[in-house]
């Protein structure tokens, strides 16, 4: 009999039965499968998903009005990234999502290693399925798809890194993050380093302790914020002047602000706001794949209904479109997860990963 595939952060399912145990405020939950569920990862993923949609609204809508395409998840808004909404959105959320991908990959490797004899074959299959999804998304809907990049980088960098010791993965992550910034690059070139950073954090046990202390995120958050202020200022100055080092400051400011966002959320999760944050962001995060792909369709529909060129849309219009998509997605995700263990595409991805159909409905 084949082993039952366990729930994982990437699978984003609520567990293998309706029973779960909370170990205390700011602590992970344990499912009946015995696999700890770190609620903060779901919250962070849902939070990042919201920001990525904000960055993608205009670039996706351009598919309706022009033949030119943009890799917007990664480089959206470089023409106006130092103004308005872009200052807080562009390049600020994609690093979080990329980091979480590396974390989820290593968590799944660890889980699969205890259940199957060849866990890397399982991860290879998972990445190939993601590549197929990304290519379909890219050629059928939007050229700015990020899933294809994630799958390719996963195959070429993340999967081979599993044979390296963790200290080598951490060192390589630092090099691959610093090098694009030095070369005035941002966006896609940062993905390999962020993947490896997420993997290293998992392998060093940081993710297991992510909600165990307030001091570490508080100290890191202050450091990130302190560094982000001058980086954002230099991003604004170099962007306005058309300087060649804009990419470096844009990328550095994005990384530092992303770090500050993550630390702020981790701190807020230790306050009475935790149930609110989990209620708002966790359903979106647990169905991130389904919501990411469906958002493209919904933005394209909105663009056709509005009719005017996205270039003329105000920031308020972008916010309204994003809200008009996220609110129904949150409602559907919340209601869906009450009955089912994970989102429909997450379930199919898990099925393809383990080559065995997992149960979808909760056991009543």
C-alpha positions in Angstrom: 0.0 0.0 0.0 1.3 3.4 -0.9 1.9 5.9 2.0 -0.7 8.5 2.5 0.8 11.8 1.4 1.0 14.1 4.5 -0.2 17.6 4.4 2.5 20.2 3.8 2.8 24.0 3.8 2.9 23.8 0.0 -0.1 21.5 -0.2 -1.9 24.0 2.1 -4.4 21.5 3.5 -5.9 21.7 6.9 -4.7 18.3 8.0 -5.7 14.7 7.6 -8.7 14.8 9.8 -10.9 17.4 11.5 -8.9 17.1 14.7 -6.1 19.5 15.4 -4.3 20.7 18.5 -3.1 24.2 19.3 -0.1 24.1 21.5 -0.5 27.7 22.7 -0.3 31.3 21.5 2.3 31.9 18.9 3.0 28.1 18.6 2.5 25.8 15.7 -0.6 23.6 15.4 -0.3 19.9 15.2 -2.5 17.8 12.8 -3.5 14.3 13.5 -0.9 13.2 11.0 1.7 14.3 13.4 3.0 17.0 11.0 3.4 20.4 12.7 1.5 23.2 10.9 3.1 26.6 11.2 0.2 29.0 11.0 2.5 31.9 10.3 3.5 30.5 7.0 -0.1 30.5 5.8 -0.5 34.0 7.0 2.7 35.2 5.3 1.8 33.4 2.1 -1.7 35.0 2.0 -0.2 38.4 2.8 2.3 38.1 0.0 -0.4 36.9 -2.4 -2.3 40.1 -1.8 0.7 42.3 -2.5 1.6 40.4 -5.7 -1.9 40.9 -7.0 -1.6 44.6 -6.4 1.7 44.7 -8.4 0.2 42.6 -11.2 -3.1 44.2 -11.9 -1.9 46.7 -14.5 0.6 44.4 -16.3 -2.0 41.6 -16.5 -4.6 44.1 -17.8 -2.2 45.2 -20.5 -2.7 41.7 -22.1 -6.2 43.0 -23.2 -4.9 46.3 -24.6 -1.5 45.6 -26.1 0.6 42.8 -27.5 3.5 43.8 -25.3 4.0 41.8 -22.2 5.7 42.4 -18.8 7.3 40.2 -16.2 5.4 42.1 -13.6 5.6 39.8 -10.6 9.3 40.5 -10.5 9.9 43.8 -12.2 6.6 45.6 -12.2 6.5 49.3 -11.9 10.1 50.2 -12.6 8.9 53.4 -14.4 7.1 54.7 -11.3 8.4 52.5 -8.5 9.5 55.5 -6.5 6.0 57.0 -6.4 2.7 56.3 -4.6 1.5 52.7 -4.3 4.6 51.3 -6.0 6.8 52.5 -3.2 5.1 50.0 -0.8 4.2 47.2 -3.3 6.6 46.7 -6.2 9.4 44.3 -5.4 8.2 44.2 -1.8 6.1 41.0 -1.9 7.7 38.7 -4.5 10.7 38.1 -2.2 8.4 36.8 0.6 6.7 34.5 -1.9 10.1 33.2 -3.2 11.4 32.7 0.3 8.3 30.7 1.3 8.7 28.5 -1.8 12.2 27.5 -0.7 10.9 26.9 2.8 8.0 24.7 1.6 10.3 22.8 -0.7 12.6 21.8 2.2 9.7 21.0 4.5 8.3 18.7 1.9 11.7 17.0 1.3 12.0 16.4 5.1 8.4 15.0 5.2 8.8 12.8 2.1 12.2 11.5 3.3 10.4 9.8 6.2 7.8 8.2 4.0 9.2 7.3 0.6 12.6 5.7 -0.4 13.4 8.3 -3.1 12.0 11.7 -1.9 13.9 13.7 -4.6 12.0 11.8 -7.3 8.8 13.0 -5.7 10.1 16.6 -5.7 11.2 16.3 -9.3 7.7 15.3 -10.2 6.3 18.1 -8.2 8.5 20.7 -10.0 7.7 19.3 -13.4 3.9 19.5 -12.8 4.5 23.1 -11.6 6.4 23.8 -14.8 3.4 22.5 -16.9 1.0 24.7 -15.0 3.3 27.7 -15.4 3.7 27.1 -19.2 -0.1 26.8 -19.6 -0.6 30.0 -17.6 2.1 31.8 -19.6 0.9 30.9 -23.1 -2.8 30.9 -22.5 -3.3 33.9 -20.2 -0.3 36.0 -19.3 3.4 36.2 -20.3 4.3 37.5 -16.8 3.8 34.1 -15.2 6.2 33.4 -12.3 5.4 29.7 -11.8 7.5 28.7 -14.8 10.5 30.6 -13.4 10.0 29.0 -10.0 9.8 25.5 -11.6 13.0 26.0 -13.7 15.0 27.5 -10.8 13.7 24.8 -8.6 14.9 22.1 -11.0 18.3 23.8 -11.7 19.2 25.2 -8.3 16.9 24.1 -5.4 16.7 20.4 -6.2 20.5 19.9 -6.7 21.1 21.9 -3.5 19.5 19.1 -1.5 22.8 17.2 -1.8 24.8 20.0 -0.3 25.4 20.5 3.4 23.3 23.3 5.0 26.3 25.6 5.5 27.0 25.5 1.8 23.4 26.2 0.9 23.4 29.2 3.3 26.7 30.5 1.8 25.5 30.1 -1.7 22.2 31.9 -0.9 24.2 34.9 0.3 26.2 35.0 -2.8 23.2 34.6 -5.1 21.3 37.4 -3.4 24.3 39.8 -3.2 25.5 39.3 -6.8 22.4 40.6 -8.6 22.3 43.6 -6.3 25.9 44.5 -7.0 25.2 44.1 -10.8 22.2 46.4 -10.5 19.8 43.6 -11.2 16.6 42.7 -9.3 13.6 40.5 -9.8 14.2 37.1 -11.5 18.0 37.0 -10.7 17.2 37.1 -7.0 14.9 34.0 -7.1 17.7 31.4 -6.8 19.2 33.1 -3.7 15.8 33.5 -2.1 14.9 29.9 -2.7 18.2 28.8 -1.1 17.8 31.2 1.8 14.4 29.6 2.6 15.8 26.2 2.3 18.7 27.1 4.6 16.4 28.6 7.2 14.4 25.4 7.2 17.4 23.1 7.5 18.9 25.1 10.4 15.6 24.8 12.3 14.7 28.5 12.1 11.2 27.8 10.7 10.4 25.3 13.5 11.1 28.2 16.0 9.6 31.0 13.9 6.8 31.7 16.4 8.7 30.9 19.6 10.2 34.3 20.2 9.3 38.0 19.8 12.8 39.3 20.4 14.3 38.0 17.2 11.7 39.3 14.8 11.6 42.6 16.7 15.4 43.1 16.4 15.5 42.0 12.8 12.5 44.1 12.0 14.2 47.2 13.4 17.3 46.4 11.4 15.4 45.9 8.2 13.4 49.1 8.7 16.5 51.1 9.5 18.2 49.8 6.4 15.1 50.2 4.2 14.7 54.0 4.9 18.0 55.0 3.2 17.6 52.3 0.5 14.1 53.6 -0.4 15.4 57.2 -0.5 18.3 56.2 -2.8 15.8 54.2 -4.9 13.7 57.4 -5.3 16.7 59.6 -6.1 18.2 57.2 -8.6 14.8 56.6 -10.2 14.1 60.2 -10.6 17.5 60.9 -12.0 17.5 57.9 -14.3 20.7 56.7 -12.7 22.2 53.3 -13.7 22.2 52.0 -10.2 18.4 52.2 -9.9 18.1 48.4 -10.1 20.4 47.9 -7.2 18.6 50.3 -4.9 15.2 49.0 -6.1 16.1 45.4 -5.3 17.8 46.2 -2.0 14.9 48.4 -0.9 12.5 45.6 -1.8 14.4 42.9 0.1 14.6 45.1 3.2 11.0 46.2 3.2 9.9 42.6 2.6 12.0 41.6 5.6 10.3 44.3 7.7 6.9 43.2 6.5 7.6 39.6 7.6 8.9 40.6 11.0 6.0 43.0 11.6 3.5 40.2 10.8 5.3 37.7 13.1 5.1 40.2 15.9 1.4 41.0 15.2 0.7 37.3 15.3 1.8 37.3 19.0 -0.9 39.9 19.8 -4.7 39.8 20.1 -4.8 40.5 16.4 -3.7 36.9 15.7 -7.2 35.5 15.1 -8.0 38.4 12.7 -4.8 38.0 10.7 -5.3 34.3 10.5 -8.9 34.7 9.4 -8.0 37.2 6.7 -4.8 35.9 5.2 -4.6 32.1 6.0 -7.4 31.0 3.7 -5.9 32.9 0.8 -2.5 31.5 1.7 -3.7 27.9 2.0 -5.2 28.2 -1.6 -2.3 30.3 -3.0 -1.9 28.3 -6.2 -5.6 28.4 -7.0 -6.0 32.0 -6.1 -2.8 33.1 -8.0 -4.0 31.5 -11.3 -7.7 32.5 -10.9 -6.7 36.1 -10.2 -5.2 36.4 -13.7 -8.5 35.4 -15.3 -10.4 37.8 -13.0 -8.1 40.7 -13.8 -8.4 40.1 -17.6 -12.2 40.1 -17.2 -12.1 43.3 -15.2 -9.9 44.9 -17.9 -12.4 44.1 -20.6 -15.3 45.4 -18.5 -13.5 48.7 -17.7 -12.4 49.1 -21.3 -9.9 51.9 -20.9 -6.1 51.4 -21.1 -4.5 50.4 -17.8 -2.0 53.2 -18.3 -4.8 55.6 -17.3 -5.9 53.7 -14.2 -5.4 55.6 -11.0 -4.1 53.9 -7.9 -7.6 53.9 -6.5 -8.8 51.9 -9.5 -6.0 49.4 -9.0 -6.9 49.0 -5.3 -10.6 48.6 -6.1 -9.9 45.9 -8.8 -7.6 44.1 -6.4 -10.2 44.3 -3.6 -12.9 43.1 -6.0 -10.9 40.0 -6.6 -9.4 39.3 -3.2 -12.7 39.6 -1.3 -14.5 36.9 -3.3 -11.4 34.8 -3.3 -11.2 35.0 0.5 -14.9 34.1 0.8 -14.6 31.2 -1.6 -11.4 30.0 0.1 -12.9 30.2 3.6 -16.0 28.3 2.6 -14.1 25.8 0.6 -11.7 24.9 3.3 -14.5 24.3 5.8 -15.5 21.3 3.7 -12.3 20.3 1.9 -8.7 19.7 3.1 -7.1 22.0 0.5 -7.8 24.0 -2.7 -8.7 22.3 -5.9 -5.4 23.0 -7.7 -3.5 22.3 -4.5 -5.2 18.9 -4.3 -4.4 18.1 -7.9 -0.8 19.2 -7.5 -0.5 17.0 -4.4 -2.0 14.1 -6.3 0.5 14.5 -9.1 3.3 14.9 -6.6 2.6 11.7 -4.7 1.2 9.7 -7.7 -1.6 8.7 -5.4 -5.0 10.4 -5.0 -5.3 11.9 -1.6 -8.7 12.4 0.2 -10.2 15.8 -0.5 -13.1 16.1 1.9 -12.7 16.4 5.7 -13.6 13.3 7.7 -16.7 14.0 9.6 
